[in-house]
Each structure stands twice: as C-alpha cells, then as structure tokens.
Amino acid sequence: MPKIEYPTISDSDIPSGSGGINREGYTYGELRRQPIIPEIMRGITDPIVRRWAEECNARNRSGFIMRKVDDEYSFDGLHVGPKVKLPSKVELIRLVGSNPTAEDIRNVSYTLLREEIARQTGMSVAKAASAIGNMLDCVPHEDISGYVYMVPNWAHRWFRHRGYVSAMLS
C-alpha cells in the first residue's frame, strides 16, 4: 500500500522563483482553485485546448490538494488534457538503446505527448509543442506512475520532484 502524505502548504504562499513563474503574484490558494489563470485563459485560441484548460479549472474549483505518494509529489489532479502512457524500461531501451540519458528519455516522452495533442486537436506536432508552453503555460510532466501529461508551469517548478526520468535512470 502506498504511503500518502498531505504536505502543509499555506494558501497565502506565493509560488515564485524557478525562472519567473507566477509573475502575476497569485497565491497558492488562488492557484489551487484556478490552476490555469485568467491571463492564460484569455490567450487560448484553440477550442480543444480551451476545453482542456476549462476542465482542469472546473475539476479544481473546490481546491486542488497537493499530496505525496511514496515521498513523490503527485500532479495528477492538475493535469491538463491527455495523459499518455510512457514506455516501460524494457520498451524504452528498445527505442533508444541500453544506456538512455535523461535527454533521450525526455525526447521520447515529449514526442509522445506532442503527437497525442496533435492527434486530438488536428494541430501539427510543432504547433502542439507550442500549445503546451506558449498557449497554456504548461510543461510536460513525466509522472512516476508512467504517464506524461501537461501541468501548469507554476506547480511543476514550485514542487520539486523526481518522476519518470529518475525512475528510468535508476
């Protein structure tokens, strides 16, 4: 049975640092109830991407609760859009060779996510990549559970974690 913890985080904390995240100065209490902030929502032009952002915000209206599962932060409640299954270690080695680097692993996982976004939206893979960071201000998160999905940049950078890449390199 996994060990589940709920770290104490004040709603008045303001996620900041890590490359200028949350320049708008939203508190954690505000962000956990609307992970995709209004400034980002106004810039989303694709209707499917907009629906994903709205679904994330709707799912978290009562407040996302960050938890740790076996000492690893779990971002699953903050996911935006599709969750894509990542290769097992054996499958990954088949794809990139017997000594994968972190860059190799990220190339595989980011490509899988971009291709799924492109498939679901009808965008090119390049435009799907731009939708992740530029349109949504999200980042691919390679979860320790073996899935890649988008999460808001503020959360991914604020909650330091290991994830899939670490698991594949160990």
C-alpha positions as CSV (number, residue, x, y, z in Angstrom):
1,M,0.0,0.0,0.0
2,P,1.5,3.4,-1.0
3,K,2.3,5.9,1.7
4,I,0.3,9.1,1.2
5,E,1.1,12.4,2.8
6,Y,-0.5,15.8,2.6
7,P,2.2,18.5,2.9
8,T,1.2,21.6,4.8
9,I,1.2,24.5,2.4
10,S,-0.3,27.8,3.3
11,D,-2.9,29.3,0.9
12,S,-1.1,32.6,1.4
13,D,2.2,31.3,0.0
14,I,3.1,32.8,-3.4
15,P,4.8,30.4,-5.8
16,S,7.8,32.2,-7.2
17,G,11.3,31.8,-8.5
18,S,12.3,29.0,-10.8
19,G,12.5,31.0,-14.0
20,G,10.0,33.7,-13.2
21,I,6.9,31.5,-12.5
22,N,3.8,33.3,-11.3
23,R,4.9,36.8,-12.2
24,E,1.3,37.8,-11.6
25,G,1.7,37.1,-7.9
26,Y,-1.2,34.7,-7.4
27,T,-1.3,32.9,-4.0
28,Y,-1.3,29.2,-3.8
29,G,-4.9,29.4,-2.5
30,E,-5.9,31.1,-5.7
31,L,-3.9,28.8,-8.0
32,R,-5.1,25.6,-6.5
33,R,-8.7,26.8,-7.3
34,Q,-7.9,28.1,-10.8
35,P,-4.7,26.4,-11.9
36,I,-4.9,28.0,-15.4
37,I,-5.1,31.7,-14.6
38,P,-7.3,34.2,-16.4
39,E,-4.4,35.8,-18.2
40,I,-3.6,32.4,-19.8
41,M,-7.2,31.6,-20.5
42,R,-7.6,34.8,-22.5
43,G,-4.8,33.7,-24.8
44,I,-6.1,30.2,-25.6
45,T,-7.2,30.2,-29.2
46,D,-7.8,26.5,-29.9
47,P,-11.2,25.3,-28.8
48,I,-10.0,21.8,-27.7
49,V,-7.1,23.3,-25.8
50,R,-9.5,25.7,-24.2
51,R,-11.8,22.9,-23.2
52,W,-8.8,21.1,-21.5
53,A,-7.9,24.2,-19.5
54,E,-11.6,24.7,-18.5
55,E,-11.8,21.1,-17.4
56,C,-8.7,21.5,-15.2
57,N,-10.1,24.6,-13.6
58,A,-13.5,23.1,-13.1
59,R,-12.1,20.0,-11.5
60,N,-10.1,22.1,-9.1
61,R,-12.8,24.8,-8.2
62,S,-13.0,23.4,-4.6
63,G,-9.2,23.5,-4.4
64,F,-6.5,21.1,-5.6
65,I,-4.8,19.4,-2.6
66,M,-1.1,18.6,-3.2
67,R,-0.2,15.2,-1.9
68,K,2.9,13.0,-1.9
69,V,2.7,9.3,-2.8
70,D,5.7,7.4,-1.5
71,D,7.5,10.7,-1.0
72,E,6.9,11.9,-4.5
73,Y,4.6,14.8,-5.3
74,S,1.5,13.8,-7.3
75,F,0.4,16.2,-10.0
76,D,-2.4,14.1,-11.4
77,G,-5.2,16.4,-10.2
78,L,-3.6,19.3,-12.0
79,H,-3.3,17.5,-15.4
80,V,-4.4,19.4,-18.5
81,G,-5.5,17.5,-21.5
82,P,-4.5,13.9,-22.4
83,K,-2.5,11.5,-20.2
84,V,-0.2,9.4,-22.4
85,K,1.3,6.0,-21.3
86,L,5.1,6.0,-21.3
87,P,7.2,3.1,-22.3
88,S,8.4,0.6,-19.7
89,K,12.2,0.4,-19.1
90,V,12.4,-2.5,-21.5
91,E,10.5,-0.7,-24.2
92,L,12.5,2.5,-23.6
93,I,15.8,0.6,-24.0
94,R,14.4,-0.9,-27.3
95,L,13.7,2.6,-28.5
96,V,16.9,4.5,-27.5
97,G,19.5,1.9,-26.6
98,S,20.8,0.3,-23.5
99,N,22.2,3.4,-21.8
100,P,19.5,6.1,-22.2
101,T,20.2,9.6,-21.0
102,A,17.8,12.0,-19.4
103,E,17.6,13.8,-22.7
104,D,16.8,10.6,-24.6
105,I,14.0,9.8,-22.2
106,R,12.6,13.3,-22.4
107,N,12.7,13.2,-26.2
108,V,10.6,10.1,-26.2
109,S,8.1,11.2,-23.6
110,Y,7.7,14.8,-25.0
111,T,7.3,13.4,-28.5
112,L,4.6,11.0,-27.4
113,L,2.7,13.9,-25.6
114,R,3.1,16.3,-28.6
115,E,1.9,13.6,-31.0
116,E,-1.2,12.9,-28.9
117,I,-2.0,16.6,-28.6
118,A,-1.6,16.9,-32.4
119,R,-3.8,13.9,-33.0
120,Q,-6.6,15.2,-30.7
121,T,-6.5,18.8,-31.9
122,G,-5.6,18.5,-35.6
123,M,-2.6,20.7,-35.0
124,S,0.9,20.0,-36.4
125,V,3.3,18.4,-33.9
126,A,5.2,21.7,-33.8
127,K,2.1,23.7,-33.0
128,A,1.2,21.1,-30.3
129,A,4.6,21.8,-28.7
130,S,3.9,25.5,-28.8
131,A,0.4,25.0,-27.3
132,I,2.0,23.3,-24.2
133,G,4.3,26.1,-23.3
134,N,3.1,29.2,-25.1
135,M,-0.7,28.9,-25.2
136,L,-1.2,27.1,-21.8
137,D,2.0,28.0,-19.8
138,C,2.2,24.3,-19.0
139,V,5.1,21.8,-19.1
140,P,5.1,18.1,-19.8
141,H,5.3,16.2,-16.5
142,E,6.6,12.6,-16.7
143,D,4.9,11.1,-13.7
144,I,6.5,8.4,-11.6
145,S,3.4,6.3,-12.4
146,G,4.5,6.0,-16.1
147,Y,2.3,8.7,-17.8
148,V,3.2,12.0,-19.3
149,Y,0.7,14.9,-19.2
150,M,0.7,18.7,-19.1
151,V,0.7,20.5,-15.8
152,P,0.8,24.2,-15.1
153,N,4.3,25.6,-15.1
154,W,3.9,27.3,-11.7
155,A,3.2,23.9,-10.0
156,H,5.8,21.9,-11.8
157,R,8.6,24.3,-11.0
158,W,7.5,25.0,-7.4
159,F,7.1,21.4,-6.2
160,R,10.5,19.8,-6.7
161,H,10.2,16.2,-7.7
162,R,11.9,13.3,-9.4
163,G,9.5,11.5,-11.7
164,Y,9.7,9.1,-14.5
165,V,13.2,10.1,-15.8
166,S,14.7,9.3,-12.4
167,A,12.9,6.0,-12.3
168,M,14.2,5.0,-15.7
169,L,17.8,6.0,-14.9
170,S,17.9,4.1,-11.6
